[in-house]
């Protein structure tokens, strides 16, 4: 039985690393989808000025 313990420990560590990777990826994707588009935060004229399409002030 003692020879199986390192194999089991390695499998558990790999599974935990996989779970952590999925959680991190999910968190990044969730943050990206929750981000408001500039049009919700800025006026249309401000967006055009930022894009260099409008010289107004």
C-alpha positions in Angstrom: 0.0 0.0 0.0 2.8 2.4 0.7 4.0 2.3 -2.9 0.6 3.6 -4.1 0.6 6.7 -1.8 3.0 8.8 -4.0 0.8 8.0 -7.1 -2.3 9.0 -5.3 -0.7 12.2 -4.0 0.5 13.1 -7.5 -3.0 12.5 -8.9 -4.6 14.7 -6.2 -2.1 17.5 -6.8 -2.8 17.3 -10.5 -6.5 17.5 -9.9 -6.2 20.5 -7.6 -4.0 22.3 -10.1 -6.6 21.6 -12.8 -9.4 22.9 -10.6 -7.3 26.1 -9.8 -6.6 26.7 -13.5 -10.3 26.4 -14.4 -11.3 28.7 -11.6 -8.8 31.3 -12.7 -9.9 31.1 -16.4 -13.5 31.3 -15.3 -12.8 34.3 -13.2 -11.1 36.1 -16.1 -13.9 35.3 -18.5 -16.6 36.4 -16.0 -14.8 39.7 -15.4 -14.6 40.3 -19.1 -18.3 39.8 -19.6 -19.2 42.0 -16.7 -17.2 45.0 -18.0 -19.4 47.8 -19.3 -18.8 49.0 -22.8 -17.5 52.6 -23.2 -20.9 53.7 -24.7 -22.5 53.1 -21.3 -20.0 55.2 -19.4 -19.2 58.0 -22.0 -21.3 60.1 -24.3 -21.1 59.5 -28.0 -19.2 62.7 -28.6 -16.6 61.6 -26.0 -16.2 58.2 -27.7 -15.7 59.9 -31.1 -13.1 62.2 -29.6 -11.2 59.3 -28.0 -11.2 57.5 -31.4 -10.0 60.7 -33.1 -13.1 61.1 -35.2 -14.2 64.4 -33.6 -12.1 67.4 -32.9 -14.8 69.1 -30.7 -14.2 70.0 -27.1 
